Amino acid sequence: MKLYDLTASGNCYKVRLFAALAHIDLELVGVDLAAGEHRQAPFLALNPLGQVPVLVDGSRVLRDAQAILVYLAGAYGGLAWWPSEPAAQAEVVQWLSTAANEVQHGLCAARLVDRFGYALDKQVALDKAHALLAVLDGHLAQHDWLAIGRPTIADCAVYPYVLLAPEGGVDLGAYPHVQRWMSRIQALPGYLPAE
């Protein structure tokens, strides 16, 4: 299996992290966004949106980090990471949706401004980041994990941009339950640090 990857991307990191935790071998193929490789025909044939990550497993090509997590967990990760019951799946999916929305528009956007110079409204991103972190902290005050009482792809989906939040000027000091959750993730066997 090949993962078209950018080391600095939190969305790519969530796939690499899950693969490490679930002992799934991936061949990493670096994509040079600075050189515009993601806008060239060979890459656009894999993902017409020109975004990383992209997973190629035989003839199957998948884009979007959350979709890739669902596929890898379902096909290779076992029920520990992706439950079979619809209610449990929905509990996981609601956090995948949070990762694709609130996390991206808050934590990720703040990081894009500070680390990569994107012309986004930093204050709006910070406000969204702190609103989400307050929700996460409240949830994690009552739960060790985001969904179904154990580590799942929900945790893998949300964690990267929380970890990388300081790169966007987001202070995690006011969120002790989030910090403890991060420590639990970092203590999982096979944990892969961000690069």
Backbone as ProteinMPNN parsed JSONL, in Angstrom:
{"seq_chain_A": "MKLYDLTASGNCYKVRLFAALAHIDLELVGVDLAAGEHRQAPFLALNPLGQVPVLVDGSRVLRDAQAILVYLAGAYGGLAWWPSEPAAQAEVVQWLSTAANEVQHGLCAARLVDRFGYALDKQVALDKAHALLAVLDGHLAQHDWLAIGRPTIADCAVYPYVLLAPEGGVDLGAYPHVQRWMSRIQALPGYLPAE", "coords_chain_A": {"N_chain_A": [[0.835, -1.176, 0.0], [0.459, 2.225, -0.77], [1.041, 5.435, 0.554], [0.471, 8.614, -0.331], [2.088, 11.395, 0.685], [2.725, 14.126, 2.942], [5.07, 15.204, 5.087], [4.778, 17.336, 6.946], [2.063, 17.65, 7.164], [-0.809, 17.524, 9.134], [-3.036, 16.01, 8.506], [-1.996, 13.957, 6.944], [-0.318, 12.892, 8.87], [-2.151, 11.783, 10.702], [-2.969, 9.481, 9.392], [-0.547, 8.084, 9.106], [0.019, 7.761, 11.841], [-2.16, 6.144, 12.734], [-1.684, 3.863, 11.161], [0.767, 3.031, 12.229], [0.006, 2.44, 14.894], [-1.783, 0.362, 14.446], [-0.216, -1.483, 13.237], [0.148, -1.548, 10.426], [1.612, -1.783, 7.351], [2.896, 0.779, 5.378], [3.927, 2.186, 2.336], [5.575, 5.093, 2.021], [5.112, 7.861, -0.035], [6.507, 10.717, -0.858], [5.085, 13.927, -1.432], [5.735, 16.814, -3.092], [4.628, 19.682, -2.263], [5.463, 22.333, -2.317], [6.793, 22.526, -4.722], [4.69, 22.253, -6.369], [3.821, 19.737, -7.08], [1.459, 18.448, -6.45], [-0.361, 19.565, -8.136], [0.077, 18.6, -10.597], [-0.448, 16.496, -13.488], [0.009, 13.607, -13.021], [-0.408, 13.325, -10.208], [-2.934, 14.511, -9.907], [-4.444, 12.67, -11.258], [-4.734, 10.75, -9.355], [-5.944, 12.122, -7.227], [-8.207, 14.378, -7.921], [-8.711, 16.703, -6.531], [-6.295, 17.588, -5.711], [-5.03, 17.207, -3.217], [-3.304, 16.043, -0.277], [-3.687, 13.507, 2.218], [-3.323, 10.635, 0.002], [-4.331, 7.357, -0.516], [-3.228, 4.377, -1.948], [-4.218, 1.232, -2.603], [-3.659, -1.535, -4.083], [-5.848, -1.648, -6.731], [-7.479, 0.214, -5.665], [-8.084, 3.561, -4.914], [-7.957, 6.076, -2.608], [-8.946, 9.187, -1.27], [-8.807, 11.798, 1.202], [-8.311, 12.062, 4.573], [-9.949, 11.12, 6.705], [-11.65, 9.262, 5.419], [-9.722, 7.46, 4.562], [-8.788, 6.528, 7.037], [-11.092, 5.139, 7.952], [-11.249, 3.15, 5.999], [-8.733, 1.783, 6.277], [-8.92, 0.941, 8.957], [-11.219, -0.669, 8.882], [-10.553, -2.569, 6.916], [-8.041, -3.571, 7.66], [-7.44, -3.075, 10.34], [-9.046, -4.212, 12.28], [-11.715, -4.9, 14.691], [-11.129, -3.511, 16.981], [-10.443, -0.898, 16.376], [-12.377, 0.056, 14.624], [-15.589, -0.252, 15.104], [-18.205, -2.771, 14.746], [-20.896, -2.374, 15.247], [-23.707, -0.333, 14.445], [-24.443, 1.914, 16.13], [-22.12, 2.352, 17.633], [-20.322, 2.82, 15.552], [-21.405, 5.226, 14.608], [-20.854, 6.88, 16.773], [-18.082, 7.038, 16.583], [-17.859, 8.172, 14.01], [-18.983, 10.71, 14.368], [-16.907, 12.072, 15.589], [-14.985, 11.888, 13.604], [-16.137, 13.572, 11.767], [-15.967, 15.955, 13.219], [-13.189, 16.222, 13.181], [-12.815, 16.764, 10.48], [-14.066, 19.159, 10.198], [-14.539, 21.244, 12.535], [-11.973, 20.972, 13.724], [-10.294, 21.421, 11.501], [-11.042, 24.043, 10.744], [-10.34, 25.515, 12.918], [-8.001, 24.693, 14.829], [-6.217, 23.652, 12.836], [-6.315, 25.721, 10.9], [-5.247, 27.932, 12.313], [-2.632, 27.056, 12.623], [-1.875, 26.912, 9.932], [-1.72, 29.616, 9.306], [0.368, 30.585, 11.019], [2.571, 28.789, 10.65], [2.781, 28.328, 7.909], [2.15, 30.637, 6.569], [-0.387, 31.251, 5.498], [-3.096, 33.25, 4.272], [-5.307, 33.675, 6.231], [-7.967, 34.43, 8.557], [-6.654, 34.885, 11.523], [-7.59, 35.371, 14.147], [-10.24, 34.49, 14.072], [-9.755, 31.794, 13.585], [-8.387, 31.121, 15.966], [-10.417, 31.6, 17.859], [-12.266, 29.631, 17.114], [-10.683, 27.396, 17.536], [-10.267, 27.423, 20.339], [-12.91, 27.208, 21.206], [-13.532, 24.632, 20.325], [-11.579, 23.164, 21.761], [-12.501, 23.567, 24.358], [-14.891, 22.113, 24.286], [-13.836, 19.552, 23.754], [-12.282, 19.215, 26.096], [-14.253, 19.193, 28.061], [-15.671, 16.883, 27.308], [-13.658, 14.958, 27.571], [-13.226, 15.092, 30.258], [-15.009, 13.371, 31.272], [-14.577, 11.021, 29.944], [-12.126, 8.639, 28.916], [-11.366, 8.292, 26.297], [-12.252, 9.408, 22.962], [-14.44, 8.081, 21.794], [-16.595, 5.309, 22.364], [-15.284, 4.233, 24.614], [-12.684, 3.321, 24.289], [-9.469, 3.427, 22.555], [-9.835, 4.599, 19.257], [-10.204, 5.115, 15.682], [-11.273, 7.616, 15.825], [-9.869, 9.016, 17.809], [-7.356, 9.053, 16.59], [-7.942, 10.685, 14.425], [-8.569, 13.225, 15.468], [-6.489, 13.926, 17.18], [-3.881, 14.756, 15.896], [-3.882, 17.588, 15.081], [-4.442, 18.76, 17.493], [-2.18, 18.106, 18.963], [-0.342, 19.555, 17.417], [-1.148, 22.12, 17.862], [0.249, 24.222, 19.335], [1.976, 25.157, 17.328], [0.396, 26.835, 15.951], [0.027, 28.887, 17.637], [-1.725, 28.272, 19.664], [-2.488, 27.837, 22.93], [-2.427, 25.12, 25.07], [-2.687, 24.976, 27.768], [-4.938, 25.503, 29.381], [-6.494, 23.293, 29.273], [-6.687, 20.646, 30.815], [-7.731, 18.015, 30.699], [-7.653, 17.392, 28.033], [-4.886, 17.396, 27.716], [-4.192, 15.173, 29.288], [-5.449, 13.15, 27.834], [-3.943, 13.297, 25.477], [-1.512, 12.367, 26.484], [-2.265, 9.741, 27.066], [-2.676, 8.75, 24.478], [-0.066, 8.976, 23.477], [1.14, 7.034, 24.974], [0.31, 4.666, 23.906], [0.987, 1.408, 22.559], [3.209, 1.245, 19.844], [2.991, 3.883, 19.136], [3.536, 6.7, 17.064], [5.559, 9.426, 16.847], [4.925, 12.856, 15.832], [6.536, 14.412, 13.056]], "CA_chain_A": [[0.0, 0.0, 0.0], [1.206, 3.479, -0.838], [0.425, 6.647, 1.071], [1.037, 9.854, -0.849], [2.256, 11.953, 2.012], [3.524, 15.311, 3.224], [5.457, 15.032, 6.487], [4.288, 18.431, 7.785], [0.601, 17.67, 7.171], [-1.496, 16.815, 10.203], [-3.938, 15.024, 7.917], [-1.169, 12.795, 6.598], [0.173, 12.302, 10.119], [-3.163, 10.936, 11.336], [-2.947, 8.179, 8.711], [0.694, 7.413, 9.519], [-0.143, 7.395, 13.248], [-3.031, 4.973, 12.841], [-0.991, 2.704, 10.581], [1.764, 2.575, 13.21], [-0.691, 1.841, 16.03], [-2.448, -0.868, 14.007], [0.81, -2.336, 12.615], [-0.149, -1.629, 9.0], [2.763, -1.294, 6.588], [2.63, 1.72, 4.299], [5.047, 2.769, 1.6], [5.343, 6.531, 1.957], [5.534, 8.535, -1.256], [6.465, 12.145, -0.574], [4.526, 14.825, -2.438], [6.362, 18.126, -2.912], [3.637, 20.727, -2.501], [6.157, 23.587, -2.636], [7.111, 22.487, -6.148], [3.446, 22.131, -7.125], [3.625, 18.362, -7.554], [0.056, 18.074, -6.243], [-1.159, 20.156, -9.212], [0.515, 17.996, -11.856], [-1.356, 15.456, -13.987], [0.092, 12.292, -12.367], [-1.053, 13.338, -8.893], [-4.354, 14.81, -10.093], [-5.105, 11.422, -11.663], [-5.052, 10.053, -8.106], [-6.871, 12.96, -6.468], [-8.484, 15.582, -8.698], [-8.714, 17.872, -5.652], [-4.908, 18.009, -5.51], [-4.748, 17.249, -1.782], [-2.794, 14.864, 0.413], [-3.114, 12.249, 1.76], [-3.993, 9.713, -0.914], [-3.929, 5.973, -0.28], [-3.405, 3.448, -3.066], [-4.166, -0.162, -2.164], [-3.997, -2.268, -5.298], [-6.547, -0.782, -7.684], [-8.309, 1.153, -4.901], [-7.461, 4.852, -4.632], [-8.797, 6.826, -1.676], [-8.506, 10.499, -0.813], [-9.386, 12.283, 2.448], [-7.731, 11.342, 5.714], [-10.968, 10.404, 7.47], [-12.05, 8.103, 4.616], [-8.604, 6.511, 4.598], [-8.81, 5.895, 8.356], [-12.192, 4.166, 7.98], [-10.866, 2.016, 5.152], [-7.65, 1.01, 6.893], [-9.413, 0.289, 10.177], [-12.151, -1.727, 8.509], [-9.926, -3.616, 6.104], [-6.802, -4.117, 8.218], [-7.222, -2.74, 11.745], [-9.852, -5.012, 13.189], [-12.82, -4.273, 15.408], [-10.648, -2.642, 18.057], [-10.349, 0.482, 15.895], [-13.587, 0.401, 13.874], [-16.568, -1.214, 15.599], [-19.16, -3.289, 13.769], [-22.254, -1.971, 15.585], [-24.023, 0.989, 13.893], [-24.403, 2.997, 17.124], [-20.711, 2.604, 17.946], [-19.747, 3.459, 14.366], [-21.869, 6.615, 14.576], [-20.112, 7.608, 17.802], [-16.764, 7.298, 16.001], [-18.002, 9.055, 12.85], [-19.216, 12.099, 14.76], [-15.597, 12.68, 15.842], [-14.336, 12.048, 12.298], [-16.717, 14.796, 11.22], [-15.34, 17.052, 13.964], [-11.822, 16.358, 12.662], [-12.869, 17.337, 9.138], [-14.71, 20.468, 10.23], [-14.099, 22.152, 13.59], [-10.509, 20.91, 13.868], [-9.683, 22.056, 10.327], [-11.325, 25.483, 10.699], [-9.771, 26.157, 14.095], [-6.608, 24.324, 15.127], [-5.423, 23.558, 11.598], [-6.226, 27.041, 10.261], [-4.29, 28.758, 13.063], [-1.293, 26.554, 12.275], [-1.593, 27.307, 8.551], [-1.321, 31.028, 9.329], [1.664, 30.798, 11.671], [3.677, 27.972, 10.144], [2.896, 28.308, 6.448], [1.884, 31.959, 6.013], [-1.675, 31.364, 4.808], [-3.815, 34.498, 4.514], [-6.585, 33.373, 6.87], [-8.225, 35.27, 9.726], [-6.069, 34.169, 12.655], [-8.431, 35.476, 15.343], [-11.374, 33.578, 13.876], [-9.22, 30.44, 13.781], [-8.128, 30.935, 17.4], [-11.705, 31.498, 18.558], [-12.808, 28.301, 16.816], [-9.813, 26.409, 18.183], [-10.542, 27.385, 21.776], [-14.268, 26.679, 21.391], [-13.429, 23.177, 20.185], [-10.812, 22.614, 22.882], [-13.38, 23.557, 25.533], [-15.782, 20.958, 24.107], [-13.008, 18.353, 23.951], [-11.893, 19.096, 27.492], [-15.443, 18.775, 28.788], [-15.935, 15.481, 26.979], [-12.587, 14.118, 28.119], [-13.344, 15.079, 31.72], [-15.897, 12.249, 31.588], [-14.213, 9.853, 29.133], [-10.696, 8.519, 28.621], [-11.197, 8.299, 24.84], [-13.318, 10.177, 22.33], [-15.619, 7.276, 21.453], [-16.826, 3.901, 22.756], [-14.522, 3.794, 25.77], [-11.361, 2.772, 23.967], [-8.878, 4.141, 21.42], [-10.374, 4.284, 17.929], [-9.759, 6.068, 14.671], [-11.71, 8.956, 16.234], [-8.735, 9.639, 18.499], [-6.308, 9.291, 15.583], [-8.36, 11.766, 13.536], [-8.596, 14.523, 16.15], [-5.238, 14.156, 17.911], [-2.728, 15.448, 15.296], [-3.896, 19.052, 15.119], [-4.36, 19.163, 18.898], [-0.749, 18.029, 19.256], [0.363, 20.604, 16.679], [-1.782, 23.412, 18.162], [1.2, 25.291, 19.659], [2.548, 25.718, 16.098], [-0.542, 27.867, 15.515], [-0.143, 29.847, 18.715], [-2.823, 27.856, 20.539], [-1.987, 27.344, 24.211], [-3.244, 24.024, 25.587], [-2.575, 24.979, 29.221], [-6.238, 25.579, 30.061], [-7.272, 22.099, 28.925], [-5.971, 19.528, 31.443], [-8.248, 16.707, 30.28], [-7.084, 17.202, 26.695], [-3.474, 17.039, 27.888], [-4.109, 13.784, 29.771], [-5.815, 12.315, 26.68], [-2.769, 13.259, 24.611], [-0.54, 11.467, 27.127], [-2.733, 8.36, 26.872], [-2.383, 8.377, 23.089], [1.383, 8.834, 23.346], [1.546, 5.817, 25.683], [-0.168, 3.472, 23.202], [2.036, 0.642, 21.864], [3.341, 1.57, 18.427], [2.809, 5.317, 18.91], [4.47, 7.345, 16.142], [5.581, 10.881, 17.062], [4.881, 13.728, 14.66], [7.877, 14.847, 12.624]], "C_chain_A": [[0.876, 1.233, 0.0], [0.374, 4.602, -0.234], [1.169, 7.828, 0.472], [0.93, 10.875, 0.277], [3.032, 13.265, 1.974], [3.817, 15.272, 4.717], [4.838, 16.088, 7.392], [2.766, 18.473, 7.909], [0.036, 16.875, 8.342], [-2.446, 15.764, 9.673], [-3.183, 13.778, 7.465], [-0.675, 12.096, 7.859], [-0.872, 11.401, 10.754], [-3.21, 9.559, 10.689], [-1.692, 7.409, 9.101], [0.6, 6.931, 10.964], [-1.004, 6.147, 13.384], [-2.345, 3.729, 12.292], [0.044, 2.153, 11.553], [1.09, 1.868, 14.38], [-1.306, 0.491, 15.679], [-1.494, -1.828, 13.296], [0.487, -2.62, 11.146], [1.03, -1.023, 8.256], [2.302, -0.392, 5.45], [3.944, 2.11, 3.642], [4.738, 4.253, 1.443], [5.932, 7.104, 0.678], [5.385, 10.03, -0.998], [5.91, 12.941, -1.741], [5.063, 16.221, -2.134], [5.36, 19.223, -3.263], [4.296, 22.042, -2.889], [6.502, 23.67, -4.116], [5.858, 22.331, -7.012], [3.157, 20.737, -7.643], [2.163, 17.921, -7.45], [-0.875, 18.658, -7.308], [-0.769, 19.614, -10.582], [-0.374, 16.806, -12.208], [-1.21, 14.107, -13.282], [-0.588, 12.26, -10.994], [-2.545, 13.607, -9.022], [-5.13, 13.601, -10.597], [-5.49, 10.596, -10.439], [-6.093, 10.818, -7.296], [-7.09, 14.262, -7.228], [-8.558, 16.853, -7.852], [-7.305, 18.375, -5.356], [-4.505, 18.101, -4.056], [-4.127, 15.94, -1.312], [-3.577, 14.728, 1.71], [-3.971, 11.569, 0.695], [-3.445, 8.333, -0.614], [-4.212, 5.164, -1.527], [-3.179, 2.047, -2.531], [-4.624, -1.02, -3.328], [-4.636, -1.319, -6.295], [-7.419, 0.265, -6.982], [-7.501, 2.416, -4.594], [-8.434, 5.648, -3.766], [-8.145, 8.15, -1.32], [-9.273, 10.838, 0.453], [-8.932, 11.417, 3.608], [-8.766, 10.539, 6.487], [-11.429, 9.152, 6.723], [-10.962, 7.033, 4.633], [-8.557, 5.802, 5.943], [-9.9, 4.831, 8.442], [-11.813, 2.932, 7.175], [-9.797, 1.159, 5.82], [-8.125, 0.269, 8.136], [-10.336, -0.872, 9.84], [-11.496, -2.882, 7.79], [-8.769, -4.308, 6.81], [-6.654, -3.952, 9.732], [-8.027, -3.527, 12.745], [-10.864, -4.193, 13.964], [-12.365, -3.376, 16.551], [-10.69, -1.174, 17.634], [-11.616, 0.966, 15.199], [-14.653, -0.621, 14.232], [-17.553, -1.648, 14.516], [-20.589, -2.822, 14.032], [-22.537, -0.557, 15.07], [-23.956, 2.126, 14.914], [-22.966, 3.357, 17.484], [-20.006, 3.264, 16.767], [-20.138, 4.935, 14.312], [-21.137, 7.465, 15.608], [-18.708, 7.959, 17.308], [-16.875, 8.334, 14.882], [-18.261, 10.499, 13.265], [-17.901, 12.812, 15.059], [-14.781, 12.802, 14.557], [-14.848, 13.319, 11.627], [-16.139, 16.029, 11.914], [-13.923, 17.303, 13.449], [-11.81, 17.048, 11.307], [-13.43, 18.757, 9.125], [-14.102, 21.377, 11.296], [-12.585, 22.145, 13.783], [-9.834, 21.653, 12.718], [-9.848, 23.574, 10.356], [-10.758, 26.245, 11.892], [-8.297, 25.854, 14.257], [-5.732, 24.296, 13.88], [-5.237, 24.933, 10.966], [-5.238, 27.95, 10.984], [-2.857, 28.352, 12.733], [-0.914, 26.953, 10.848], [-1.138, 28.764, 8.483], [0.103, 31.166, 9.854], [2.801, 30.031, 11.012], [3.887, 28.122, 8.644], [2.508, 29.624, 5.783], [0.588, 32.104, 5.242], [-2.366, 32.667, 5.205], [-5.227, 34.185, 5.012], [-6.757, 34.298, 8.064], [-7.788, 34.505, 10.971], [-6.974, 34.225, 13.877], [-9.651, 34.568, 15.243], [-10.919, 32.141, 14.117], [-8.97, 30.16, 15.261], [-9.422, 30.785, 18.192], [-12.318, 30.116, 18.342], [-11.988, 27.214, 17.501], [-10.142, 26.294, 19.664], [-11.956, 26.893, 22.071], [-14.251, 25.153, 21.299], [-12.687, 22.559, 21.36], [-11.638, 22.582, 24.164], [-14.347, 22.377, 25.467], [-15.017, 19.662, 24.35], [-12.679, 18.149, 25.422], [-13.078, 18.65, 28.349], [-15.778, 17.315, 28.55], [-14.912, 14.571, 27.654], [-12.516, 14.176, 29.643], [-14.162, 13.874, 32.173], [-15.487, 10.942, 30.911], [-12.701, 9.823, 28.927], [-10.408, 8.677, 27.132], [-12.377, 9.017, 24.221], [-14.583, 9.364, 22.114], [-15.499, 5.862, 22.013], [-15.877, 3.358, 23.815], [-13.174, 3.168, 25.502], [-10.768, 3.581, 22.812], [-9.488, 3.653, 20.104], [-9.774, 5.264, 16.925], [-10.26, 7.476, 14.969], [-10.563, 9.701, 16.91], [-7.618, 9.969, 17.512], [-6.654, 10.474, 14.686], [-8.246, 13.138, 14.189], [-7.23, 14.901, 16.72], [-4.189, 15.002, 17.179], [-2.757, 16.967, 15.408], [-3.999, 19.593, 16.538], [-2.889, 19.167, 19.309], [0.009, 19.208, 18.644], [-0.166, 22.007, 16.974], [-0.786, 24.509, 18.531], [1.871, 25.906, 18.424], [1.639, 26.78, 15.496], [-0.809, 28.897, 16.594], [-1.289, 29.525, 19.658], [-2.227, 27.216, 21.788], [-2.951, 26.293, 24.754], [-3.303, 24.003, 27.114], [-3.895, 24.961, 29.965], [-7.079, 24.321, 29.877], [-6.612, 20.847, 29.496], [-6.452, 18.151, 30.993], [-7.767, 16.371, 28.867], [-5.628, 16.766, 26.82], [-3.315, 15.598, 28.38], [-4.458, 12.796, 28.66], [-4.628, 12.193, 25.718], [-1.712, 12.318, 25.187], [-0.954, 10.009, 26.975], [-2.449, 7.884, 25.45], [-0.891, 8.113, 22.927], [1.907, 7.588, 24.044], [1.079, 4.54, 24.987], [0.996, 2.742, 22.534], [2.035, 0.971, 20.37], [3.199, 3.044, 18.111], [3.926, 5.879, 18.031], [4.456, 8.849, 16.393], [5.442, 11.639, 15.742], [6.301, 14.153, 14.326], [7.907, 16.349, 12.445]], "O_chain_A": [[1.901, 1.286, 0.679], [-0.828, 4.708, -0.474], [2.356, 8.023, 0.736], [-0.16, 11.181, 0.759], [3.873, 13.487, 1.104], [2.891, 15.305, 5.528], [4.414, 15.768, 8.502], [2.239, 19.265, 8.69], [0.359, 15.701, 8.522], [-2.647, 14.731, 10.313], [-3.689, 12.664, 7.596], [-0.618, 10.868, 7.918], [-0.524, 10.352, 11.295], [-3.465, 8.567, 11.373], [-1.76, 6.215, 9.394], [1.043, 5.829, 11.283], [-0.624, 5.2, 14.071], [-2.42, 2.659, 12.897], [0.184, 0.937, 11.687], [1.55, 0.811, 14.813], [-1.346, -0.416, 16.511], [-1.921, -2.873, 12.806], [0.543, -3.76, 10.686], [1.403, 0.123, 8.506], [1.43, -0.759, 4.662], [4.947, 2.335, 4.319], [3.751, 4.623, 0.807], [7.093, 6.865, 0.348], [4.27, 10.547, -0.928], [6.224, 12.664, -2.899], [4.863, 16.742, -1.036], [5.258, 19.638, -4.418], [3.753, 22.791, -3.701], [6.505, 24.755, -4.698], [5.948, 22.282, -8.239], [2.338, 20.567, -8.546], [1.688, 17.123, -8.258], [-2.047, 18.289, -7.376], [-1.233, 20.114, -11.607], [-0.977, 16.187, -11.33], [-2.23, 13.495, -12.962], [-1.261, 11.288, -10.654], [-3.344, 12.991, -8.316], [-6.341, 13.511, -10.391], [-6.456, 9.833, -10.477], [-7.018, 10.222, -6.745], [-6.244, 15.155, -7.181], [-8.476, 17.959, -8.388], [-7.137, 19.466, -4.812], [-3.721, 18.975, -3.686], [-4.387, 14.874, -1.871], [-4.077, 15.718, 2.243], [-5.149, 11.874, 0.513], [-2.235, 8.156, -0.473], [-5.298, 5.248, -2.1], [-2.09, 1.715, -2.064], [-5.822, -1.212, -3.539], [-4.043, -0.306, -6.665], [-8.027, 1.107, -7.642], [-6.384, 2.345, -4.083], [-9.586, 5.866, -4.144], [-6.937, 8.219, -1.096], [-10.294, 10.214, 0.74], [-9.14, 10.203, 3.622], [-8.5, 9.404, 6.884], [-11.583, 8.093, 7.332], [-11.257, 5.841, 4.71], [-8.313, 4.597, 5.993], [-9.656, 3.737, 8.951], [-12.03, 1.803, 7.616], [-9.945, -0.06, 5.915], [-7.775, -0.893, 8.345], [-10.243, -1.939, 10.447], [-11.838, -4.042, 8.021], [-8.531, -5.496, 6.591], [-5.824, -4.624, 10.344], [-7.724, -3.513, 13.938], [-10.873, -2.963, 13.906], [-13.147, -2.561, 17.04], [-10.949, -0.301, 18.463], [-11.895, 2.165, 15.188], [-14.629, -1.741, 13.722], [-17.711, -0.973, 13.499], [-21.42, -2.868, 13.126], [-21.702, 0.332, 15.235], [-23.457, 3.204, 14.59], [-22.634, 4.534, 17.625], [-19.187, 4.163, 16.955], [-19.309, 5.793, 14.007], [-20.832, 8.63, 15.354], [-18.204, 9.048, 17.582], [-16.074, 9.267, 14.816], [-17.809, 11.423, 12.589], [-17.777, 14.012, 14.817], [-13.971, 13.72, 14.428], [-14.084, 14.051, 10.998], [-15.856, 17.033, 11.262], [-13.505, 18.451, 13.298], [-10.904, 17.826, 11.012], [-13.278, 19.474, 8.137], [-13.238, 22.197, 10.986], [-11.981, 23.199, 13.983], [-8.905, 22.428, 12.941], [-8.915, 24.31, 10.034], [-10.703, 27.475, 11.879], [-7.443, 26.653, 13.873], [-4.635, 24.853, 13.872], [-4.134, 25.28, 10.544], [-4.47, 28.664, 10.339], [-1.98, 29.203, 12.581], [0.239, 27.295, 10.585], [-0.263, 29.104, 7.686], [0.947, 31.791, 9.212], [3.89, 30.578, 10.836], [5.016, 28.055, 8.157], [2.533, 29.721, 4.556], [0.472, 33.001, 4.406], [-2.234, 33.128, 6.339], [-6.211, 34.403, 4.304], [-5.783, 34.889, 8.533], [-8.475, 33.586, 11.417], [-7.115, 33.224, 14.58], [-10.047, 33.947, 16.229], [-11.614, 31.365, 14.773], [-9.302, 29.082, 15.754], [-9.516, 29.946, 19.087], [-12.829, 29.506, 19.281], [-12.538, 26.226, 17.987], [-10.279, 25.188, 20.187], [-12.177, 26.228, 23.083], [-14.884, 24.47, 22.104], [-13.118, 21.54, 21.899], [-11.489, 21.665, 24.972], [-14.595, 21.718, 26.476], [-15.49, 18.779, 25.065], [-12.786, 17.036, 25.937], [-12.924, 17.829, 29.253], [-16.127, 16.591, 29.483], [-15.264, 13.543, 28.233], [-11.806, 13.377, 30.253], [-14.03, 13.411, 33.306], [-15.991, 9.876, 31.263], [-12.071, 10.871, 28.78], [-9.335, 9.142, 26.749], [-13.398, 9.217, 24.88], [-15.687, 9.895, 22.237], [-14.403, 5.311, 22.109], [-15.683, 2.145, 23.905], [-12.583, 2.551, 26.388], [-11.484, 4.34, 22.16], [-9.633, 2.452, 19.876], [-8.955, 6.117, 17.268], [-9.727, 8.442, 14.421], [-10.315, 10.871, 16.62], [-7.009, 11.036, 17.589], [-5.761, 11.191, 14.235], [-7.867, 14.108, 13.532], [-6.865, 16.077, 16.734], [-3.636, 15.911, 17.798], [-1.758, 17.574, 15.792], [-3.681, 20.758, 16.777], [-2.413, 20.118, 19.929], [0.892, 19.786, 19.278], [0.317, 22.981, 16.396], [-0.955, 25.642, 18.08], [2.291, 27.062, 18.47], [2.064, 27.542, 14.627], [-1.748, 29.686, 16.492], [-1.773, 30.403, 20.372], [-1.551, 26.19, 21.715], [-4.148, 26.548, 24.882], [-3.909, 23.102, 27.693], [-3.96, 24.448, 31.082], [-8.242, 24.284, 30.278], [-6.036, 20.061, 28.744], [-5.655, 17.216, 30.916], [-7.509, 15.21, 28.549], [-5.187, 15.865, 26.108], [-2.412, 14.886, 27.942], [-3.844, 11.735, 28.552], [-4.346, 11.108, 25.209], [-1.088, 11.557, 24.447], [-0.107, 9.137, 26.779], [-2.029, 6.745, 25.245], [-0.501, 7.126, 22.303], [3.008, 7.13, 23.738], [1.416, 3.442, 25.431], [1.898, 3.385, 21.997], [0.988, 0.972, 19.723], [3.276, 3.434, 16.946], [5.103, 5.576, 18.228], [3.429, 9.491, 16.171], [5.795, 11.13, 14.678], [7.159, 14.243, 15.204], [8.944, 16.907, 12.086]]}, "name": "protein", "num_of_chains": 1, "seq": "MKLYDLTASGNCYKVRLFAALAHIDLELVGVDLAAGEHRQAPFLALNPLGQVPVLVDGSRVLRDAQAILVYLAGAYGGLAWWPSEPAAQAEVVQWLSTAANEVQHGLCAARLVDRFGYALDKQVALDKAHALLAVLDGHLAQHDWLAIGRPTIADCAVYPYVLLAPEGGVDLGAYPHVQRWMSRIQALPGYLPAE"}
